[in-house]
């Protein structure tokens, strides 16, 4: 994502104050631009880059910013910019790998309004919603929810009832998804190709805001949720044509050390066949906490292999936020 070139949605795609049932100007000003600088030797630098740009949403009177966690993972420096031009340094307060949420504490007064949180459970397929980015009305988009469903990501990520919208916002990372009453119901995570009737169209996936409330107190106090993290393998497993394929491996990851190779087909976990990426992740996670041995059945060039992978805590591979 980049926010350096001027651009704007066509006026027909932008929400209008007279057409919405909330204070649109306040909602626009609650979304800030977020820029993060990542050390060159960071574990995620090769995949996510060392300069990341996206958005964040002010959710508390003290300026606490909610964003999507991949923007701030291993961040050394964070800068927040409001629509009024106020620029404030930020501290990466928390990153929750299970939900994907990240929290940033401004180290100065943003002087930006907060956005009230709603509930994604009240949003249904077909509902009109609004995708808000930093930059005012020109970066705000009228959209429609086309689905609420499970989402499994190749980076060992799984959430229930993710929100999928069209048309796509081109700068989705950390964007705010608002319901018809202007309440925050999701945080932008991905750009995807979505089926719309008999056609396909680019759309966005949003993490439902409901996942934040149960973990917010622990994130603020400890920087992570109280529940034990899932065992991590470091396998970038993709689902294609009914098969699970190892598309790549994180350098130095448990799977790489155990001998898993890119191109391997994943057939089963702990003696049970895997039916989908979501099924694979659930079977791995139910074996125990990080450190548990994960027996895998793989296919490689016509041979069936059985490997045991000693899982790890992914957080142990990441650089910790630096205190300012």
Rosetta blueprint (number, residue, H / E / L):
1 X L
2 X L
3 X L
4 X L
5 X L
6 X L
7 X L
8 X L
9 X L
10 X L
11 X H
12 X H
13 X H
14 X L
15 X L
16 X L
17 X H
18 X H
19 X H
20 X L
21 X L
22 X L
23 X L
24 X H
25 X H
26 X H
27 X H
28 X H
29 X H
30 X L
31 X E
32 X E
33 X E
34 X E
35 X E
36 X E
37 X E
38 X E
39 X L
40 X L
41 X L
42 X L
43 X L
44 X L
45 X H
46 X H
47 X H
48 X H
49 X L
50 X L
51 X E
52 X E
53 X E
54 X E
55 X E
56 X E
57 X E
58 X E
59 X L
60 X L
61 X L
62 X L
63 X L
64 X L
65 X E
66 X E
67 X E
68 X E
69 X H
70 X H
71 X H
72 X L
73 X L
74 X L
75 X E
76 X E
77 X E
78 X E
79 X E
80 X E
81 X E
82 X L
83 X L
84 X L
85 X L
86 X L
87 X E
88 X E
89 X E
90 X E
91 X E
92 X E
93 X E
94 X E
95 X E
96 X L
97 X L
98 X L
99 X L
100 X L
101 X E
102 X E
103 X E
104 X E
105 X E
106 X E
107 X L
108 X L
109 X L
110 X L
111 X L
112 X L
113 X L
114 X L
115 X L
116 X L
117 X E
118 X L
119 X L
120 X H
121 X H
122 X H
123 X L
124 X L
125 X L
126 X L
127 X L
128 X E
129 X E
130 X E
131 X E
132 X E
133 X L
134 X L
135 X L
136 X H
137 X H
138 X H
139 X H
140 X E
141 X E
142 X E
143 X E
144 X E
145 X E
146 X E
147 X E
148 X E
149 X E
150 X E
151 X E
152 X E
153 X E
154 X L
155 X L
156 X L
157 X E
158 X E
159 X E
160 X E
161 X E
162 X E
163 X E
164 X E
165 X E
166 X E
167 X L
168 X L
169 X L
170 X L
171 X L
172 X L
173 X L
174 X L
175 X L
176 X E
177 X E
178 X E
179 X L
180 X L
181 X L
182 X L
183 X L
184 X E
185 X E
186 X E
187 X E
188 X E
189 X E
190 X E
191 X E
192 X E
193 X E
194 X E
195 X E
196 X E
197 X L
198 X L
199 X E
200 X E
201 X E
202 X E
203 X E
204 X E
205 X E
206 X E
207 X E
208 X E
209 X L
210 X H
211 X H
212 X H
213 X H
214 X H
215 X H
216 X H
217 X H
218 X H
219 X H
220 X H
221 X H
222 X H
223 X L
224 X L
225 X L
226 X L
227 X L
228 X L
229 X L
230 X E
231 X L
232 X E
233 X L
234 X L
235 X E
236 X E
237 X E
238 X E
239 X E
240 X E
241 X L
242 X L
243 X E
244 X E
245 X E
246 X E
247 X E
248 X E
249 X E
250 X L
251 X L
252 X L
253 X L
254 X H
255 X H
256 X H
257 X H
258 X H
259 X L
260 X L
261 X L
262 X L
263 X L
264 X L
265 X E
266 X E
267 X E
268 X E
269 X E
270 X L
271 X L
272 X E
273 X E
274 X L
275 X L
276 X L
277 X H
278 X H
279 X H
280 X H
281 X H
282 X H
283 X H
284 X H
285 X H
286 X L
287 X L
288 X L
289 X E
290 X L
291 X L
292 X L
293 X E
294 X E
295 X E
296 X E
297 X E
298 X E
299 X E
300 X E
301 X L
302 X L
303 X E
304 X E
305 X E
306 X E
307 X E
308 X E
309 X E
310 X E
311 X L
312 X E
313 X L
314 X H
315 X H
316 X H
317 X H
318 X L
319 X L
320 X L
321 X L
322 X L
323 X L
324 X L
